[in-house]
Amino acid sequence: MSQHHDVLIVGAGQAGAQVAGELLDAGFPGTVGIVGAEDVPPYERPPLSKGYLLGEASAESLLFRPADRWAAEGAELLLGTEVVAVDPSEHVVTTAGGERLGYGHLVWAAGGRARALPVPGADLTGVHYVRTLDDADRLKAQLATARRAVVIGGGFIGLEAAAVFAKAGLQVTVVEAMDRLLGRVTSPAVSAFFAQVHREHDVDVLVGHGVVEITGGEGAVRGVALSDGREIPADIVVVGVGLVPNVEPIVRAGAAGANGVDVDESGRTTLTDVFAAGDCANFANTHTRHARMRLESVQNAVEQGRVVARTILGVAQPAPAVPWFWSNQYDIKFKTMGILTGHDTTIVRGDPSSGRFSVVYLLDGAVIAVDTLNNIRDYAQAKALILSQAPVDPAAVADPAVQLKDLAARRTADVA
């Protein structure tokens, strides 16, 4: 065995960096190693589909800490290294290069990879996935000469890329197989709002359309063939159809998990001394109504990273944080507080045509999540209302003149 770390973190994204940072900041007395598949120190990924593509952020600005600072503070970076096997009985992982790395605690924070589009032509030059810095660099290099872009997938990554392309002056088409944008993560009112916003920026939004082929000539992309027989011309194609969690080595080692790897409320997997955090971790708590799920967000990676670090440090855990999420497109600031999965009532607050409104999601009469569009007041007040688990008056919720904090206050008074 060539190396041993008291805590070995596999994955140099948000979750892995969070675990390492928390340990270092707390004065963890042992050794910390961070294994990253890329040759770049841990960096932020959200700007890749936004400011970085537009040239508004540099690669250096994305780094959580400079490489020399990680070393100075006691963490060893093992970059350009992929872990392919885990031996939980020996407390050893094996890299693609055959190196064996020992650990006291293993943190699996390997995130995920972009889901490939299973159609002919998906490997043509000009077809892009935006998951890594290299992905974004390849896309940026083509933006200067491209005129037409097709985005396959109407999720957040796809829509953020479409907004960047439109701002750069390209002719843009978004193709979504479902009957609305963002169909898996929000309500029809928000879906319709974003479709309208993109159309107002001259983006052609096509919903309910499948892709049967990416066409090309001389190895480069030429267009996107749809299920209705049309072909949309394209110089650039961006595919955003989901994420596949990178968990194969840890699942082969025996860790439980059908969708990612299962963790408990301390971040532990079913393997001894093995934890998981971030996009690849499948968890359950009061905010998920105890249903297992994976959340692909910065906030979730940060919170799960903190949980794992606290468990390793032996520090008491606070109550689970209310999940939140954000996305910026054009001048729209979309923010969500809570998890809307399982809601039985949807209430729109305000007028979507104004560009400032919210959507409140209820379950059994209580608020479980709030989507906000350019509505920072509702976003700031949503957390307390969700935590109150208060039965609310739907008419009051629908009235934007009634503040969400007042609904929470009414519940507090009732309990008192």
Secondary structure, 3 states (H helix, E strand, C coil): CCEEEEEEEECCCHHHHHHHHHHHHCCCCCCEEEEECCCCCCECCHHHHCCCCCCCCCCHHHECCCHHHHHHHCEEEEECCCEEEEECCCCEEEECCCCEEEEEEEEECCCEEECCCCCCCCCCECEECCCCHHHHHHHHHHHCCCCEEEEECCCHHHHHHHHHHHHCCCEEEEEECCCCCCCCCCCHHHHHHHHHHHHHCCCEEEECCCEEEEEEECCEEEEEEECCCCEEECCEEEECCCEEECCHHHHHCCCCCCCCEECCCCCECCCCCEEECCCCEEECCHHHCCCCECCCCHHHHHHHHHHHHHHHHCCCCCCCCCCEEEEEECCEEEEEEECCCCCCEEEEECCHHHCCEEEEEEECCEEEEEEEECCHHHHHHHHHHHHHCCECCHHHHHCCCCCHHHHHHHHHHHHC
